[in-house]
Amino acid sequence: MADIGKIKKQIAETDDLAVAIPIYDRQGEPHLAAGGSQATISVLGSESAEYKRRKAKADRAMARGGRNVPLDEQRRMWAACGVEAWHGWEDDSGRPLECTNENVKALLTLDYILHQVEAGIRRDGDFFASASRDSSPTSAMSPV
């Protein structure tokens, strides 16, 4: 029999560790930093205590705002809660861009990047996608 408490504890422990996910462009090619290394975004998992704390804080802020927050804006705010660090993102002059909440949310306005960050936060939580990958090696899913 599966011990739910033990499973939850194991998942929370691994989700507390940020994982660097490589980011790909819309054609499936790696986004490259100025030096040629691959751009990455390091994210916590969805069961991380810190991610849950940040997400709850974002939810409270949205509720206090007194307006209906569009779903795409909610998705960006929630995904930004999972971002711990990044590598390879520069401003227009080629200088490294600081990984601030404001800069993260600006980067996440690109839907294909938002999708990859959300997938990184979910980790193994997308059971239907992993089942389709297993059964179809030519799946059209975005690389993550």
C-alpha positions as CSV (number, residue, x, y, z in Angstrom):
1,M,0.0,0.0,0.0
2,A,1.2,3.5,-0.8
3,D,2.0,5.6,2.2
4,I,0.6,9.0,1.3
5,G,2.5,10.9,4.0
6,K,5.8,9.4,3.0
7,I,5.2,10.2,-0.7
8,K,4.2,13.8,0.1
9,K,7.4,14.2,2.2
10,Q,9.6,12.8,-0.5
11,I,8.1,15.0,-3.2
12,A,8.3,18.1,-1.0
13,E,12.0,17.4,-0.3
14,T,12.9,17.1,-4.0
15,D,10.7,20.0,-5.0
16,D,12.5,22.3,-2.5
17,L,15.6,22.0,-4.7
18,A,15.7,24.4,-7.7
19,V,16.3,22.7,-11.0
20,A,17.8,24.5,-14.0
21,I,15.6,23.9,-17.0
22,P,17.1,24.7,-20.5
23,I,14.9,27.1,-22.4
24,Y,14.2,26.6,-26.1
25,D,12.9,29.0,-28.8
26,R,9.7,28.3,-30.7
27,Q,11.5,26.3,-33.3
28,G,12.9,24.0,-30.6
29,E,16.4,25.4,-30.8
30,P,18.2,26.4,-27.5
31,H,18.2,30.0,-26.5
32,L,21.9,30.9,-26.2
33,A,23.5,33.4,-23.9
34,A,26.0,35.9,-25.3
35,G,28.9,33.5,-24.5
36,G,27.3,30.6,-26.3
37,S,26.0,28.7,-23.3
38,Q,22.4,27.7,-23.1
39,A,20.0,30.0,-21.3
40,T,18.3,28.4,-18.3
41,I,15.7,29.2,-15.7
42,S,16.0,27.5,-12.3
43,V,12.7,26.7,-10.7
44,L,11.3,25.1,-7.6
45,G,8.8,22.3,-7.8
46,S,5.1,22.8,-7.2
47,E,5.2,20.9,-3.9
48,S,8.0,23.1,-2.5
49,A,7.1,24.9,0.7
50,E,8.7,28.1,-0.6
51,Y,6.8,28.0,-3.9
52,K,3.5,27.4,-2.0
53,R,4.3,30.3,0.3
54,R,5.1,32.7,-2.6
55,K,2.0,31.5,-4.5
56,A,-0.3,32.1,-1.5
57,K,1.2,35.6,-1.2
58,A,0.6,36.3,-4.9
59,D,-3.0,35.0,-4.5
60,R,-3.6,37.3,-1.5
61,A,-2.2,40.3,-3.5
62,M,-4.5,39.5,-6.5
63,A,-7.5,39.2,-4.1
64,R,-6.7,42.5,-2.5
65,G,-6.4,44.2,-5.8
66,G,-10.2,44.3,-6.2
67,R,-10.2,43.5,-9.9
68,N,-10.5,40.4,-12.0
69,V,-6.9,39.5,-12.9
70,P,-6.8,38.0,-16.4
71,L,-5.8,34.3,-16.5
72,D,-2.6,34.9,-18.5
73,E,-1.5,37.5,-15.9
74,Q,-2.3,35.0,-13.1
75,R,-0.2,32.3,-14.9
76,R,2.8,34.7,-15.1
77,M,2.5,35.6,-11.4
78,W,2.3,32.0,-10.3
79,A,5.1,30.9,-12.6
80,A,7.3,33.7,-11.3
81,C,6.8,32.4,-7.8
82,G,8.7,29.3,-8.8
83,V,11.7,31.0,-10.3
84,E,14.8,31.0,-8.2
85,A,17.6,32.1,-10.6
86,W,18.5,32.2,-14.3
87,H,21.4,32.2,-16.6
88,G,21.9,33.7,-20.1
89,W,19.3,36.4,-20.2
90,E,20.7,39.8,-21.2
91,D,19.3,43.3,-21.8
92,D,19.4,45.0,-25.3
93,S,23.1,46.0,-24.8
94,G,24.2,42.4,-23.9
95,R,24.6,42.9,-20.2
96,P,23.3,40.2,-17.9
97,L,19.8,40.9,-16.8
98,E,19.2,40.6,-13.0
99,C,16.7,37.9,-12.0
100,T,14.1,40.1,-10.3
101,N,10.4,39.4,-10.0
102,E,9.7,42.3,-12.5
103,N,12.2,41.0,-15.1
104,V,11.0,37.4,-14.6
105,K,7.3,38.4,-15.3
106,A,8.4,40.4,-18.3
107,L,10.2,37.4,-19.7
108,L,7.2,35.2,-19.0
109,T,5.0,37.4,-21.3
110,L,6.5,35.2,-24.0
111,D,4.0,32.3,-23.9
112,Y,6.4,29.6,-25.1
113,I,8.8,30.5,-22.2
114,L,5.9,30.6,-19.8
115,H,4.9,27.1,-20.9
116,Q,8.4,25.7,-20.3
117,V,8.7,27.3,-16.9
118,E,5.3,26.0,-15.8
119,A,6.3,22.5,-17.0
120,G,9.5,22.8,-15.0
121,I,7.5,23.7,-11.9
122,R,5.1,20.8,-12.4
123,R,8.1,18.4,-12.9
124,D,6.5,15.0,-13.1
125,G,3.0,16.3,-12.3
126,D,1.8,16.2,-15.9
127,F,0.9,12.6,-16.1
128,F,-1.0,12.8,-19.4
129,A,2.0,14.4,-21.2
130,S,4.4,11.9,-19.8
131,A,2.1,9.0,-20.9
132,S,1.9,10.5,-24.4
133,R,5.7,10.9,-24.6
134,D,6.2,7.3,-23.6
135,S,3.8,6.0,-26.2
136,S,4.9,8.3,-29.0
137,P,8.5,9.1,-29.4
138,T,7.6,11.7,-32.1
139,S,5.4,13.7,-29.8
140,A,5.0,17.4,-30.8
141,M,5.5,18.6,-27.2
142,S,7.8,21.5,-26.5
143,P,11.3,20.4,-25.3
144,V,11.8,21.1,-21.6
